[in-house]
Amino acid sequence: MVSAVEQLSKNANWGAFSKATELKKRIWFVIWALLVYRLGTYIPIPGIDPHVWDGIFKQKGGGLLDMFNMFSGGSLKRMTIFALSIMPYISASIIVQLATSLSPKLEALKKEGESGKHKLNQYTRFLTVILAAVQAYGLAVGLENLQGGQGSAVIDPGMFFRISTVITVVGGTVFLMWLGEQITARGIGNGISLIIFSGIVAGLPHALISMLELGREGQYSFLGLLMIAAMVVGTIIMIVFFERAQRRVLVQYPKRQVGAQQMTQASQNHLPLKLNMSGVIPPIFASSLLFLPMTIVGFSGMDAGDGFLADLSRYMTTGHPVHMIAYASLIAFFAFFYTAVVFNPDENAEMLRKNGGFIPGIRPGKNTAEFLDSVLTRITVLGAAYLCFICLMPEYLISHFGLPFYFGGTSLLIVVSVTMDTVAQINSHMLAHQYEGLIKKSRLGKGKK
């Protein structure tokens, strides 16, 4: 069944788009905001020797460091003011959401509406600053300990370098947090997702050129390049299919008395439950949590084979069984957790009861809530399995066949999902604009009569 938004996207034309002034302003705001972000990914942290750091990163890179560099849009590799990217904010959001589900006080605060949501956002911002400061200080100390073939990556180590690095990096993270909120409020789509999306997309051309260069040098055969292209296309098709998949629960509404004499007709509708209701949140949250301990490991300056941290570093290499199991477990956990956050069976069952709706064969109230919960649990199992497969299978191929990291399942999932969500929101704005135009025309017609 084609939705109204999909019908509009088929019938949309540039003339209708040119008249949507508010939509154009929002799109231009997003473009300029992302350009500002991309410029910031090239502003280096003061006191870093870029040539020495580039050699150290090539030596230390791999696994989660490459993934984090991808999420940061190359900022980590260039060691810029956005080196931590938006990850501290994501980690803070995870902690606040987990605390909300465990603490009755925070749960009550969440139910207060807009004022409660504002307070929870403030807690998230404060926690973001704390996490960013801790990670930035660890980054500064780790940089001082790292030694490359040409010496230390830090030109003048000491307390002044540490303080300046903490201030610079925390300021960059707070700016990205603010920029993401502005994009969400004044632009189109989710600001945080679009920031991560733009960083991944910016690295795709270089990754494609690198892969073709490896093919020219003979490391990939022509057949191998075709297989990689087929795998990427197949992954994209699979993502689109599963992101659009949904379980439609039939809901019926009986005849109702409205007013003194008017009677509404009986009708039926569907309650759509998406197979992957959590979207791209589980892979991003899982990556963010996995990188927290690796912040210490990746910049510890330890030699291979030195103690527990070095062993942990090897375990967290892309394709290692421990990394795959930890990543899959976190993805599955956040798939269930975030689905429970965005869809409450009890609230939806109560809403149906108040509106006179019911699911055929299921009694309203508690039985309806239990039915919705059981359906949601079954489809979330499939959704979590899909996310694990999409994110882990390409990573396994990356580790064994040297595929560029930007063609991994996590990056493709984010790019495709964010693109679909943004296009859907653009189409929704155009639909609303066309409805407003029709209403204005009808009012003008009545005025002339």
N, C-alpha and C positions, 0 to 999 in steps of 0.2 A: 504493500500500500504506500503510495507516494504522499508525503506530507505537503502541507501548504507552502512551507519554506522551500522544499525541493521543486514544487511547481513554479514558484516565483523565480528560482534560480534558472530554470529553463526558459522562462519567458522574459527575463530581465534584459534590458538594453541600456546602451550608454546614455540615451536621452533621459531615462528615468533616474539613472545614477547621477547625472549632472545636476538634476533638480534637487537632489537630497543634500542640501547644504550642511546640515548638522552631521550627517554621516561623513562627508568629505573632510570636515574639520577634525573629526575624531581620527580618521585614517591618517591625515597629515600629522596630527599630534603623535601618533604611534611611530610614524616614520622618523620624525625629528628626535623623539626620545631614544629610539634604538640607535640612531646615528651618534647621539651624545654618548651612549653606552659603548659603542664600538670605538669612538675616539679615546675613551678612558682606558680601554684595554691596551693602549699603546703608550700610556704615561708611566714610566718606570718608577719604582721605589727608589728614593735617594740613597746613595751609598752602595749600590750594587754594580759590580763589573759585569756587563751583559755578556761579554765573550766567554769569561770564565764560567758564568752561570749556565750558559747554553751548553757548554761541554759537560758540566755536571749533570744537567737535566737529562741529556742523552744517555749518560751512564746510569743514572738512577731511575730513569723512566721505565714505565711498564705497569701493567695491572691497573690498580686504582688511581695511581698518579696520572696515567693517560686519560682515564675516565673523568677525573676531576678537571684536568686541563681542557677536556672537551666541553664540560659543563660551564667552565669559566670563559669560553671563547678564546682560548689560547693565552689568557692572562697569566696563568701559572708558569707557563714556559717562558714568557717574556718577563715574568716577575714584576707586574705592574700594580697600580693602586687597587685594582679589582682582583688581586690574586686569590682571595677567598671567595670571590663571586658572591652569590646570594645564598650559599650553603649554610652559613650560620643562622640566617633567617628561617630557612627550611627546618633546620635542626630545632630551633626554638619553637616553631609551629608544631612540630611533632611532640615536643615535651609538654606544651600547653594543652594540646588536644588529649594526650594521654592523661594528664593531670585532671582535665575536665571530666573525663569519663570515670575517674577514680575518686574525685573529691566532691562530696555533696554540695559544698559551698560554691565551687566553681560551676557545678552543674546548674544550681539555682541561678547563678549569675548569667549563664548562657540563656536561660529561659526568660530573662528580663526584657528581651527584645534588643532594640538598637543601642540603648545605654549599656546593657550588659556586654554586647558584642564589642562596643568601643573600649570598655575596660579590659576585656580579654586581649584585644589588639594592643593595648598599651603594655600589658604584661609581656606579650610576645616581643614587642620592640625593645623593652628593657633587657629581656633575656638575650635577645640578639646581640646587643652591645656587649654584654658580659661574655658570651661565647666567642664573639669576634675578637675581643681583647685577649682572651686566653689563647686562642688559636694564633693570633698575630704575634703574641710574645713568644710562643713556641716556635713559630716560623722564623722570627728574628734570631733566637738562640740557635736553632738548627742551621740557619744560613751561616752563622759564625763558625760552626763546627765542620761545615762541609769544605772539603779540600779537593780541588781539581788538579789537572796536570799543570796549570799555570798559576796555582796558588789558591788562596781563599776567594770566595765569591764576594765577600764584603771588603770594601776598600779600607775602611777604618772601623774595626770592631770596637765595641764598648757600649756603655749604658746609653750614651746619646743616640747611637744607631738603633738600639732596641726601642727607646721611647719614641723616636721619630717614626720607626716602622709601625709600631702599634697605633700611633695617632693616624698615620697615613692610611693603613690598611683598614682600620675600624671606620675611618671616615668614608672610605670607598664603599665598604659594605653597607653602611647606613644610607649613603646616597643611593645605592642600587635598591635598597628596601623602599626608600621614599619614591624613587622613580617607578618601581613596579606598582606601587599603590596609585600613583598618578595616572599610569597607563590604564589600570583597571577602572578608575573613576572617570577619566576624561577621554579615554580612547576606546578601542575595541578589543575584546578578549581579556584573558587573565594576564596581568602585567608580569608576574614572576615567570609564568610559563613562556611568555613571549621573549623575555630576556634570555632564558636558557635556549629557546628555539633559535634566536638570532645568533647566539654564539656557536651553535652546532652548524647552522647553515653557512656561516662565514668560513668554517673550516672544510666544508665539503669540496669546493673546487680544488684546494690544495691536496686533499686526500685523493681525489680522482686523478690529478696530474701525477702524483707520486705512484699510484697504482699503474698508470699507463707507462710511466718511466721504468718501473720494475719489469713490465712486460717487454719494453724495448730492449732492456739489458738481458733478457732471457730468463729471468727468475719466474715469470709466468708465461705459459704457452698461450696461444690464441684461444685454444679450447678452454684453458683455465680461466681466462678473462671472460669468456662467454658464460661459463658456469657461475662465476661471481656475479655477473650482471643478472643472470636468471635467478640467482638466490635473492638478490636485492629486490627485484621486481616481484618475485613470489612472496617475499616478506611483506612488502607494501600491500599487495592484494589481500593477504591474510589479515593484516591489521585493519584495513578498511572493512572487510567482511565482519570481523568480530566486533569492531567498534560500532557498527550499525545493527548488530544482532540484538534482539530483545524478545522477552517473553511477555506477551500481551494477555493480561488477565481480564476476562470478560466481567463487566460491571453493568447491572441493570438498574434502571430507575422506574418505579411504578407511577401510575397516574397520581397527580397531586392536585388538591384544591388550592387555587391561588386567588385570593379575594373572595367576594361574595358569590360570583357566578362562574368565573373562569376556571377551567380545568386543563391542566397540562397533559400532554400525551405521554404514554409510556415510551421509554427510550432505552437504548443500550450503548455503552461506550467501552473503551479499553483502558486499563491501567498499564502503561508500558514500563517494564522492568528491564533495564539494559543488562546485557550479559556482563559487561565490564563497567559497572557503575562508578568505580573509583578512578577511571581514566589513567592518566600518566603519573598519578601521585605515588603509587607503590614503588615503581623503579627509582623515582627521584628520591623518595624518603629512604629507601634501602641503600642507595648509593651514598646519601648524606651520612647515614649512621655508620656505614662501613668505613668511610673516610676519616671519621673522628679519631680512632686509634692509629690509623695510618698516617695522620699528621705528625705524630711523634716518630713513627718508624721511618717514614720517608725522608725526614730531615734530621735523623739522629747522628748521621756521620759515622755509623758503625760499619765495620767490615763484614763481608759475607761470612756466615758461620759463627758470628759472635752472639751467643745468648738467645734468650727468648724472643726479643724484639726482631732480631734478624730472621729467626724461624717463622715468626708471624708474617714478616714481610714476604717470605717465599710462599707461605700458604695463601696469601692474598693476591698472588700473581694471577692474571687472567687465564682461565682454563684449568687452574688447580682445583682438585675435588673439594677441598675445604672452602675455598672461595665460592665455588658453584653452589654448595649446600647452604652456606650462610646467606648468600644472595637470594637463592630461591626461597628460603625460609622467611626472610624479611619481606620479600615481595608478597608471599602468600598471607603473612600476618597483616600487612598494611592493606591488602586487598579486602580482607574481611573487616578490618578495623574502620577503614574509611567508608566502606559501604554502610556500616552501621551508623556512621556519623551523618551521612547524607540522606539516609532513608530509615525512618522509624516506623516499623509495622503498627505499633499501638496508635501512634498519631494518625496514620493514614486510615486505619480501621475506624477510628473515632470520627474522622472527617467524613468518611463514606456514610457512617450511621447518621450523622447530623444532616447530611444532604439527602437522606432517604435512599441511598444506593446500597446494593448488596451483590455479593458474588453468588451466582446460582449454585445451590446445593450447600452453601456455607451460611451458618447463622451469623447475623451481625454482632459486632462487639469483639469479645475475646476470641471466639472461634475464627473470625476473619483475620485477626492479628496473627494467630498461630499459623493459619494457612499461608498468609503473606510471608511470614518468617521462614517457613519451610521451603517455599518456592524460591525465596531470595537466597537461602543457604545453598540450595542445589545449583542455581545458576552462578553463584559466586565461586563455587568449587571449579566450575568450568572456566570462569573468567580468570581465576588465579592460575589455573593450569596453562591457559593461553598466554598470560603474561610471563610466566616462568619459561615457557618454551620460546617465546619471541625474544626474550632478553638473554637467555643462556645459550641457545643453540648457535647463534652467530658468534658469541664470544668464544665458544669452543672452537669454531672454525678459524677465528682470528688467531687464537693461540697456536693452532696447529699448522695453519697455512699462511700466516703473516698478512692477513687481510687488514687494511687500514681501519683503525678503531672507529672512525666516523661512519663506517658501514655496518656497525653492530646493531643488534636488535633494539637496544635501549635508545640509541640516537634516532633510528628510523621510527620507532614508536612515538617519540616526542615530536618529531617533525611532522609526521602524518596526522597525529591526533590534534596537535595544536592548530595545524592548517585547517582540518575539518571543523574544529570548534570555532575558529575565527571566521571562516567563510559562512558558517551557519549564523553567527551573530550579525555579520554584514547583511545577509539575506533577511534576517528578522528586522533589522533597522529599515531596509528598503520596503519590506511588507508594511511596517507601521507607517512609513512615509506615504505609501500609496493609499492606505486607508484614510490618512489625514486629508489627502488630496480629494478623495471621493466624498468625504464628509463636508469639506469646504464647498465643493461643487453643488452638493445637494442643498446646502444652506443658501447658496447664491440663487439656485433655481427656485426655491421656495420664496425668497425675498422678491424676485422678479414677478412671481405670480401675485 
